[in-house]
């Protein structure tokens, strides 16, 4: 075919006869003419914009073999499979081939029997491969996904940096670098690192008008909102759901499957065979939803992905743009949906701070995350902001993002922001959000008294907002760059330079209106107990709700409020004493006695733990024998939640270490601790919802118990 096509007078005939398209789009023809003329090119086109044709058409018109550098096996296989459908002689060399298959491809290359050969950058840089290329007539080099060369990019591949060798070894061969994701800094880095100083830059813009962008704050029920989004708008459609952790991927995939959807997990912790199987099903079956970490999707050329959802915040706008760009590659309408929360920011900040990169790298990564947060918090057109980030201006709002379709309510947050920022300053920039909120609300708290912060001017000046609203405001101020989280100082909130004009009244601040909490319901639930021990009252109600949710019954079926109120007032220390409480019969004592007693004891002193609770001591003894909480629960014929209550008591008493009580990685423990610190009330239920149910209540209770040690 190559010899026949070389004689064709124009690229148009190749486009029409081989690929079946009537005409080129945008700058495709200009790019092809640049390559056919022997020049280099840097091509910036949105996903689905037809980048591949910019090198595939010249490859069929020029003598020799086009070498395509591609970062992923899946990308090579998909493109070669598609090209062979057109009758184009193409192949790839990667680790999926046997020794005999590699030898055959190398023979075809030497004999000029290939129009296009796809290789990974690692393979290209091998001495044997470079030697083979030196014996071959090469028509052009195409460097796909060229943003991988950027050290500050979201898909950095160190091998890409070495690709400047192509210019040194093959100076007469034209090169074309292509990407759908590159801001101005990344473009400059591509040109510098690939020695493309003389290349012509073709920028077709970054707009994907067929994609609708939606972003919402996680109010603790993101999973349910995702399900409604899929069922209401995309039932039976192909989609991708991105999560931050492998564990979350597995949980969400299982949950969606249980809801009747065809959902498959995909992450690096799975075997290669299972990942490949799930990817093949995604590519070939209809209506498959892949739940994945960002390890999935690069180079996947599936045109009919109708939605992309994020259950966690991406770490950069580049990542968000590329991941959402996997929707609607066929040009038909597609939706993107994201739910984000403060816990995402905490986790991503921790990952950044704990990376092995230089301080400069960490700083740039921090700026990228700030920009991503800014995109989430804006009240104007999201598409305009997204394109502006890439240096692509849109004069009018798009009319196809959530902010355009349903403009958010706004409010003048200047005065409230001044109070919030001033409170950070007055308390020495040493405390987390929860503490700052307590000061603003004038809470009677031992720590506040200890630090004399009941005497600062911001103590009690924030009663116009409730705790949740102040927490939301702090999150918005952090997201907008007026405040920052200092992870070296246990999540304390610090001022940035941007806060000064707000604090001095030189700048007004308009923010997205916050969701109101149900104050009347809160007052009603608390007013029932006439006791002074509200913490125990809330803990008993929380434990009752956990049991009710586990059994699928109303909370009052476990115990009435009156029974909990009596428990709060009398605080029984033994099962016999608990049996005297009104509403605690024999059956309920047997079913729930141990666990409710554990809650009560957890609000007693550690001396009472030692003196009055043999059952707690027995659990601690089993733990010392290296039994897991699950094994202890089985051995003692108690619920797992009861065992965790015992362990939390042991942690408070200094008899159990957190590492022995729960089996989590240190990074996960840090995330949970930060969630408690940043949450407005520190309750298990609130933190459970903030972390979207990823951790068991018992595990959260143990972490909370450790915070006081």
C-alpha positions in Angstrom: 0.0 0.0 0.0 2.8 2.5 0.8 4.2 2.7 -2.7 0.7 3.2 -4.1 -0.2 5.9 -1.7 3.1 7.8 -2.1 2.1 8.5 -5.7 -1.1 10.1 -4.5 -1.1 13.8 -5.3 -2.6 15.1 -2.1 -3.3 14.4 1.5 -7.0 14.8 0.8 -7.1 11.6 -1.2 -5.5 9.7 1.6 -7.9 11.2 4.0 -10.9 10.2 1.8 -9.8 6.9 0.4 -8.1 5.4 3.4 -9.7 7.0 6.4 -13.1 7.8 4.9 -13.4 11.5 5.9 -14.5 14.1 3.5 -12.4 17.0 4.8 -9.8 18.0 7.4 -10.7 19.7 10.6 -9.3 22.9 11.9 -5.5 22.9 11.5 -5.0 19.3 10.5 -4.1 20.1 6.9 -1.7 22.8 7.9 0.1 20.4 10.3 0.4 17.8 7.6 1.8 20.3 5.1 4.4 21.3 7.6 5.5 17.7 8.1 5.5 16.9 4.4 7.7 19.9 3.9 10.3 18.5 6.3 9.5 20.8 9.2 8.9 20.1 12.9 5.6 20.7 14.6 4.2 21.0 18.1 0.4 20.2 17.9 -2.0 21.2 20.7 -5.5 19.8 20.0 -8.3 18.8 22.4 -9.0 15.2 23.0 -11.0 13.8 20.1 -9.7 16.6 17.8 -8.0 14.3 15.4 -4.3 14.5 16.5 -3.5 11.0 15.1 -4.3 11.9 11.6 -1.7 14.7 11.7 1.0 12.0 11.6 -0.8 9.0 10.1 -1.6 10.8 6.8 2.0 12.0 6.3 3.2 8.5 7.2 1.3 7.1 4.2 2.5 9.8 1.9 6.3 9.8 2.8 8.8 7.1 1.9 9.9 5.0 4.9 8.5 4.1 8.2 7.0 6.5 10.7 8.1 5.9 14.3 5.4 6.7 16.9 6.6 7.1 20.5 3.6 6.2 22.7 3.6 5.9 26.5 1.3 3.0 27.1 0.8 -0.5 25.7 -3.0 0.0 25.5 -2.6 3.1 23.3 -0.3 1.3 20.9 -2.5 -1.8 20.6 -5.7 0.2 20.1 -4.1 2.4 17.3 -2.4 -0.5 15.5 -5.6 -2.5 15.7 -7.5 0.4 14.2 -4.9 1.1 11.5 -4.9 -2.5 10.4 -8.7 -2.2 9.9 -7.9 0.4 7.3 -5.4 -1.9 5.6 -2.4 0.1 6.8 0.8 -1.8 7.5 1.5 -1.0 11.2 2.9 -2.8 14.2 4.2 -2.2 17.7 7.0 -3.4 19.8 6.4 -3.8 23.6 6.6 -6.2 26.4 3.3 -7.9 25.4 5.1 -9.6 22.4 7.0 -12.8 22.4 10.7 -12.9 21.3 9.6 -14.4 18.0 7.0 -11.7 17.4 9.5 -9.0 18.2 11.9 -10.5 15.7 9.2 -10.5 13.0 8.4 -6.8 13.6 12.1 -5.9 13.5 12.5 -7.8 10.2 9.5 -5.9 8.7 11.1 -2.7 9.8 14.5 -3.4 8.2 12.7 -4.5 5.0 10.6 -1.3 4.9 7.4 -3.3 5.2 5.8 -1.0 7.7 4.1 2.3 7.3 4.0 3.0 11.1 5.8 1.4 14.1 4.7 2.2 17.6 7.3 2.0 20.4 7.5 3.1 24.1 10.2 5.6 24.9 12.0 3.1 27.1 12.3 0.7 24.1 13.3 3.5 21.8 16.3 4.4 23.9 17.7 0.9 23.9 21.0 0.7 21.9 19.6 -2.2 19.8 16.5 -0.1 18.8 18.5 2.9 18.0 20.8 0.7 15.9 17.8 -0.7 14.0 16.5 2.8 13.3 19.9 3.8 11.9 19.6 1.0 9.3 16.0 2.0 8.4 14.5 4.7 6.2 12.5 6.8 8.6 9.7 9.1 7.4 9.0 11.0 10.6 9.0 10.8 14.4 5.7 11.3 16.2 6.0 11.9 19.9 2.5 11.3 21.3 1.3 12.6 24.7 4.2 15.0 24.6 3.2 16.6 28.0 4.8 13.5 29.6 8.2 15.3 29.1 7.2 17.9 31.7 8.6 17.3 35.2 5.8 19.4 36.6 3.1 17.6 34.6 0.6 15.0 35.9 1.9 12.2 33.6 5.6 12.8 33.8 7.7 10.0 32.2 11.5 10.4 32.8 12.2 8.5 29.5 10.6 11.3 27.5 13.4 13.7 28.6 15.9 11.6 26.6 13.9 12.0 23.4 16.1 15.0 22.3 18.4 12.3 21.1 16.2 12.0 18.0 17.2 15.4 16.8 20.8 14.7 17.5 20.9 11.3 15.7 18.4 12.0 12.9 18.5 15.7 12.2 16.9 15.4 8.8 13.9 13.5 10.0 10.8 15.7 10.8 9.4 15.5 14.2 5.8 16.1 15.4 5.0 16.4 19.1 1.3 16.1 20.1 -0.7 16.7 23.3 -4.1 17.6 24.4 -3.0 18.9 27.8 -0.3 21.6 28.2 -0.4 25.0 29.8 2.1 27.7 28.7 4.8 26.5 31.1 4.5 22.9 29.9 4.6 24.0 26.2 7.8 25.8 26.8 9.2 22.8 28.5 8.2 20.5 25.6 10.0 22.8 23.2 13.1 23.0 25.3 13.5 19.4 26.3 12.7 18.0 22.8 14.8 20.6 21.0 11.8 21.8 19.0 13.0 25.4 18.9 12.4 25.6 15.1 9.0 23.8 15.3 5.9 25.5 14.2 3.2 25.6 17.0 -0.3 24.7 16.0 -2.9 25.4 18.7 -6.4 24.3 18.0 -7.6 25.4 21.4 -8.7 23.3 24.3 -12.5 23.7 24.3 -14.7 20.6 24.3 -18.1 22.2 23.7 -19.9 18.9 23.8 -18.9 18.3 27.4 -20.9 19.6 30.3 -18.9 20.4 33.5 -20.5 19.9 36.9 -18.8 20.2 40.3 -20.4 20.1 43.7 -19.3 20.0 47.3 -19.4 16.7 49.1 -21.9 17.0 51.9 -21.2 13.4 53.1 -23.5 11.6 50.6 -21.4 11.8 47.4 -21.9 8.1 46.7 -25.7 8.4 46.7 -25.5 11.5 44.5 -23.3 9.7 42.1 -25.8 6.8 41.9 -28.7 9.3 41.2 -26.6 11.0 38.5 -26.0 7.7 36.8 -29.5 6.3 37.0 -31.2 9.6 36.1 -29.0 10.6 33.2 -26.8 7.7 32.1 -28.5 4.4 32.8 -27.0 1.9 30.5 -24.3 4.2 29.3 -20.5 3.7 29.4 -18.7 5.8 31.9 -15.6 6.2 34.1 -15.6 6.9 37.9 -12.3 8.1 39.3 -11.3 7.7 42.9 -8.2 8.7 44.8 -7.3 5.4 46.5 -7.3 1.7 45.4 -9.4 0.9 48.5 -12.1 3.4 47.5 -12.1 2.0 43.9 -12.9 -1.5 45.1 -15.6 -0.3 47.5 -17.3 1.9 45.0 -17.2 -0.8 42.2 -18.7 -3.3 44.6 -21.4 -0.9 45.7 -22.4 0.1 42.2 -22.5 -3.6 41.2 -24.8 -4.2 44.2 -27.1 -1.5 42.8 -27.5 -3.3 39.6 -24.9 -1.5 37.5 -22.1 -3.2 35.4 -19.1 -1.7 37.3 -15.5 -3.0 37.3 -12.5 -1.9 39.3 -9.2 -0.9 37.8 -6.0 0.0 39.7 -2.4 -0.8 40.0 -2.9 -3.2 42.9 -4.7 -5.7 40.7 -3.0 -8.3 38.7 -2.1 -7.4 35.1 -4.3 -10.1 33.8 -7.4 -8.8 35.7 -6.7 -5.2 34.8 -6.4 -6.2 31.1 -9.6 -8.2 31.3 -11.6 -5.3 32.8 -10.1 -2.9 30.2 -11.1 -5.3 27.4 -14.6 -5.5 28.7 -14.8 -1.7 29.0 -13.6 -1.3 25.4 -15.9 -4.0 23.9 -19.0 -4.2 25.9 -21.8 -1.6 26.2 -22.8 0.0 29.4 -19.6 -0.9 31.4 -18.6 1.6 34.1 -14.9 1.5 35.0 -14.1 2.6 38.6 -10.5 3.5 38.7 -7.6 5.5 40.0 -5.9 7.8 37.5 -3.9 4.8 36.4 -6.7 4.2 33.9 -7.6 5.9 30.7 -4.5 7.4 29.2 -4.5 6.5 25.5 -7.9 4.7 25.7 -9.6 5.7 22.4 -13.2 4.7 23.3 -15.4 7.3 21.6 -18.7 6.6 23.3 -17.9 7.3 27.0 -20.9 9.3 27.9 -19.8 10.4 31.4 -16.8 10.8 33.6 -17.3 11.2 37.4 -14.8 12.1 40.1 -15.5 11.1 43.7 -12.3 12.8 44.8 -10.5 16.0 43.8 -7.9 15.7 41.0 -4.5 17.1 42.0 -4.4 19.5 39.0 -6.4 21.2 36.3 -4.3 19.3 33.8 -5.3 16.0 35.3 -8.9 17.0 35.5 -9.0 18.2 31.9 -7.4 15.1 30.6 -9.6 12.7 32.7 -12.8 14.5 31.8 -11.6 14.6 28.2 -12.1 10.9 27.9 -15.9 11.6 27.7 -17.5 12.3 24.4 -14.6 11.8 22.1 -17.2 11.1 19.4 -18.4 14.7 19.6 -21.8 13.8 21.0 -23.0 15.3 24.3 -21.3 14.0 27.4 -21.3 14.9 31.1 -18.6 15.3 33.7 -19.5 15.2 37.4 -17.4 15.7 40.5 -17.9 15.8 44.2 -15.0 17.1 46.3 -14.4 17.8 50.0 -11.9 19.1 52.4 -10.6 15.6 53.1 -9.5 15.4 49.5 -7.4 18.5 50.0 -5.9 17.1 53.1 -4.9 13.8 51.5 -3.5 15.5 48.3 -1.5 18.0 50.4 -0.1 15.1 52.5 0.9 13.2 49.4 2.6 16.3 48.0 4.5 17.0 51.3 5.6 13.4 51.6 6.8 13.1 48.0 10.5 12.7 47.2 10.5 15.7 44.9 12.4 18.9 45.5 11.0 21.9 47.3 10.5 23.6 44.0 8.5 20.6 42.7 6.3 20.6 45.9 5.7 24.3 45.5 4.6 23.9 41.9 2.4 21.0 42.8 0.8 23.1 45.6 0.1 25.8 43.1 -1.6 23.3 40.7 -3.8 22.0 43.5 -4.7 25.6 44.5 -5.7 26.2 40.9 -7.9 23.1 40.9 -9.6 24.2 44.1 -10.1 27.6 42.6 -11.9 26.0 39.7 -14.2 24.2 42.1 -15.0 27.3 44.2 -15.6 29.9 41.4 -19.1 31.3 40.9 -18.5 32.2 37.2 -18.4 30.0 34.0 -16.3 27.0 34.7 -15.4 26.5 31.0 -14.0 30.0 30.7 -11.8 29.4 33.8 -10.7 26.0 32.5 -9.7 27.4 29.1 -8.1 30.5 30.6 -5.8 28.2 32.6 -4.4 26.8 29.3 -4.1 30.3 27.8 -7.3 29.9 25.7 -9.8 32.7 26.1 -13.6 32.4 25.6 -15.3 35.7 25.3 -18.8 34.7 26.5 -19.9 32.2 29.2 -20.4 28.7 27.8 -24.0 28.1 28.9 -23.1 24.5 29.4 -21.7 24.2 32.9 -23.4 24.0 36.2 -22.6 27.6 37.1 -24.1 28.8 33.8 -27.2 26.6 33.8 -27.9 27.1 37.6 -26.0 30.2 38.8 -25.0 29.7 42.4 -26.2 32.0 45.1 -23.6 34.3 46.4 -23.1 36.4 49.5 -20.8 39.2 50.6 -18.5 37.2 52.8 -16.1 40.1 53.6 -17.1 40.7 57.2 -17.3 37.0 58.1 -13.9 36.4 56.3 -12.4 39.2 58.4 -13.5 37.5 61.6 -12.3 34.1 60.4 -8.9 35.4 59.3 -8.5 37.5 62.4 -9.2 34.5 64.6 -6.3 32.7 62.9 -4.1 35.7 63.7 -5.3 36.2 67.3 -4.7 32.6 68.2 -1.2 32.6 66.8 -1.7 30.6 63.6 -1.3 27.4 65.6 -4.7 25.6 65.5 -6.9 23.7 63.2 -10.4 24.6 61.9 -12.3 23.0 64.7 -10.5 24.9 67.4 -10.9 28.2 65.5 -14.6 27.6 65.1 -15.0 26.9 68.8 -13.3 30.3 69.5 -15.5 32.2 67.1 -18.6 30.6 68.7 -17.3 31.3 72.2 -17.4 27.7 73.3 -16.7 26.9 76.9 -13.7 24.7 76.3 -10.8 23.6 78.5 -8.2 24.1 75.8 -9.5 27.6 75.0 -9.2 28.5 78.6 -5.8 26.9 78.9 -4.5 29.1 76.1 -6.4 32.2 77.3 -8.1 32.5 74.0 -11.4 33.3 75.8 -9.7 36.7 76.2 -9.0 37.4 72.6 -11.1 39.8 70.6 -12.5 37.1 68.3 -13.8 34.9 71.1 -17.6 34.6 70.7 -18.0 37.1 67.8 -19.2 34.5 65.3 -22.6 33.6 66.5 -24.3 34.7 63.2 -23.0 31.4 61.6 -23.1 27.9 63.1 -20.2 25.5 63.3 -20.8 23.9 60.0 -21.1 27.2 58.2 -17.8 28.5 59.7 -16.1 25.3 58.7 -17.3 25.7 55.1 -16.1 29.3 55.1 -12.7 28.2 56.3 -12.6 25.6 53.5 -13.5 28.3 50.9 -10.8 30.6 52.3 -8.2 27.8 52.1 -9.4 26.9 48.6 -9.2 30.6 47.5 -5.6 31.0 48.8 -6.3 33.4 51.7 -5.4 30.7 54.2 -3.3 27.6 54.0 -2.9 24.3 56.0 0.5 23.8 57.7 1.0 20.0 57.7 4.3 20.3 59.5 2.4 21.7 62.4 -0.4 19.1 62.6 -2.8 20.9 60.2 -2.7 24.3 61.8 -4.2 27.1 59.7 -1.9 30.0 58.7 -2.4 33.3 56.9 -1.1 34.0 53.4 -0.2 37.4 51.9 -3.5 37.4 50.0 -5.4 37.6 53.4 -4.0 41.0 54.3 -6.2 43.1 51.9 -9.3 41.3 53.2 -8.3 41.8 56.8 -7.6 45.5 56.3 -10.9 46.1 54.5 -9.1 47.0 51.3 -10.8 44.2 49.3 -14.3 42.8 49.3 -15.0 39.1 49.1 -17.9 37.4 47.3 -18.3 33.7 47.8 -20.6 30.9 46.9 -23.5 30.8 49.3 -23.1 28.0 51.9 -25.6 25.3 52.5 -27.6 25.9 55.7 -27.6 23.3 58.4 -30.8 22.4 60.2 -30.4 24.3 63.4 -33.9 23.7 64.7 -33.4 19.9 64.5 -30.0 20.2 66.2 -31.6 22.2 69.1 -34.4 19.8 69.5 -32.2 16.7 69.7 -29.9 18.3 72.3 -32.7 19.8 74.4 -34.1 16.4 75.2 -31.3 15.6 77.7 -31.4 17.8 80.8 -28.0 16.5 81.8 -24.8 18.4 81.8 -23.0 15.6 79.9 -23.9 16.4 76.3 -20.8 14.6 75.0 -22.1 11.3 76.4 -25.6 12.0 75.3 -24.4 12.5 71.7 -22.1 9.5 71.8 -25.0 7.2 72.9 -27.2 8.6 70.2 -24.5 8.1 67.7 -23.9 4.5 68.7 -27.7 3.8 68.6 -27.8 5.2 65.1 -24.9 3.0 64.0 -26.7 -0.1 65.3 -29.9 1.0 63.7 -28.3 1.5 60.3 -26.6 -1.9 60.5 -29.9 -3.6 61.1 -32.0 -1.4 58.9 -34.4 -0.3 61.6 -35.4 3.0 63.1 -33.2 4.2 65.9 -36.0 4.2 68.6 -36.3 0.4 68.1 -33.0 0.0 69.8 -33.7 2.3 72.7 -36.0 5.3 73.2 -34.5 8.7 73.9 -35.8 8.5 77.5 -33.6 5.4 78.1 -30.5 7.1 76.7 -31.2 10.2 78.8 -31.3 8.0 81.9 -28.1 6.3 80.9 -26.5 9.7 80.5 -27.7 10.8 83.9 -26.9 7.7 86.0 -23.9 6.5 84.0 -24.0 2.8 85.1 -20.5 1.1 85.3 -21.6 -2.6 85.2 -24.1 -4.7 83.3 -26.1 -5.2 86.5 -26.3 -1.4 87.0 -27.3 -1.0 83.3 -30.1 -3.5 83.7 -31.8 -1.2 86.2 -32.2 1.5 83.5 -35.8 2.0 82.3 -36.3 0.4 78.9 -33.3 -2.1 79.2 -34.9 -5.5 79.4 -33.0 -8.9 79.4 -33.0 -9.3 75.7 -31.7 -5.8 75.0 -29.2 -6.1 77.8 -27.9 -9.3 76.1 -28.0 -7.8 72.6 -26.7 -4.3 73.3 -25.5 -4.1 76.9 -21.8 -4.6 76.3 -21.6 -2.0 73.6 -23.6 0.7 75.3 -21.7 0.1 78.5 -18.5 0.6 76.5 -19.7 4.0 75.3 -20.5 5.0 78.8 -17.2 3.9 80.2 -15.4 5.7 77.4 -16.7 8.9 78.9 -15.4 7.9 82.3 -11.9 8.3 83.6 -9.2 5.8 82.8 -9.1 4.8 86.5 -12.7 3.6 86.2 -11.7 1.6 83.1 -9.1 -0.3 85.2 -11.2 -0.6 88.4 -14.7 -1.4 87.1 -14.5 -3.0 83.7 -13.2 -6.5 83.6 -14.8 -7.0 80.1 -12.6 -4.2 78.7 -9.5 -5.7 80.3 -10.3 -9.1 78.8 -10.4 -7.6 75.3 -7.0 -5.8 75.9 -5.5 -9.1 77.1 -6.6 -10.8 73.9 -5.1 -8.0 71.8 -1.8 -8.5 73.6 -1.9 -12.1 72.4 -1.8 -10.7 68.8 -5.4 -11.4 68.0 -7.1 -9.1 65.6 -10.3 -7.2 66.6 -12.3 -9.5 64.4 -10.8 -12.6 66.0 -11.4 -11.1 69.5 -15.1 -10.5 68.6 -15.4 -14.1 67.5 -13.6 -15.5 70.5 -15.7 -13.4 72.9 -19.0 -13.7 71.0 -19.3 -9.9 71.0 -20.0 -7.5 68.1 -17.0 -5.9 66.4 -18.2 -2.5 67.3 -18.1 -3.5 71.0 -14.5 -4.7 70.7 -13.5 -1.4 69.1 -15.2 0.5 71.9 -13.1 -1.6 74.4 -9.9 -0.8 72.4 -10.7 2.9 72.3 -11.0 2.8 76.1 -7.6 1.1 76.2 -6.1 3.8 74.1 -7.5 6.5 76.4 -6.1 4.7 79.4 -2.7 4.4 77.7 -2.9 0.6 77.7 -3.3 0.1 74.0 -1.4 1.6 71.1 -3.3 2.8 68.0 -1.0 0.8 65.8 -2.0 -2.4 67.6 -5.8 -1.6 67.7 -6.2 -0.8 64.0 -4.4 -2.2 60.9 -4.0 0.9 58.7 -1.2 2.6 56.9 0.3 5.7 58.6 -0.9 7.9 55.7 -4.5 6.7 56.2 -4.3 7.4 59.9 -3.1 10.9 59.2 -6.0 11.5 56.8 -8.5 10.4 59.5 -6.8 12.6 62.2 -6.9 15.6 59.9 -10.6 14.9 59.2 -11.3 15.1 62.9 -9.2 18.3 63.2 -11.0 20.0 60.4 -14.5 18.8 61.2 -16.8 21.2 62.9 -17.9 18.9 65.7 -15.5 15.9 65.8 -18.3 13.4 65.9 -17.8 9.9 64.5 -20.8 10.2 62.2 -19.6 13.6 60.8 -16.2 12.2 60.1 -17.6 9.0 58.7 -19.6 10.9 56.2 -16.8 13.4 55.5 -14.6 10.4 54.5 -17.6 9.0 52.6 -17.9 5.8 54.6 -14.4 4.5 53.8 -13.6 3.6 57.4 -15.6 1.7 60.0 -17.0 3.6 63.0 -14.9 1.5 65.3 -11.7 2.4 63.5 -12.7 6.1 63.6 -13.4 5.8 67.4 -10.0 4.4 68.0 -8.3 7.2 66.1 -10.4 9.8 68.0 -9.4 8.2 71.2 -5.7 8.6 70.3 -6.1 12.3 69.6 -6.1 13.1 73.3 -2.8 11.1 73.9 
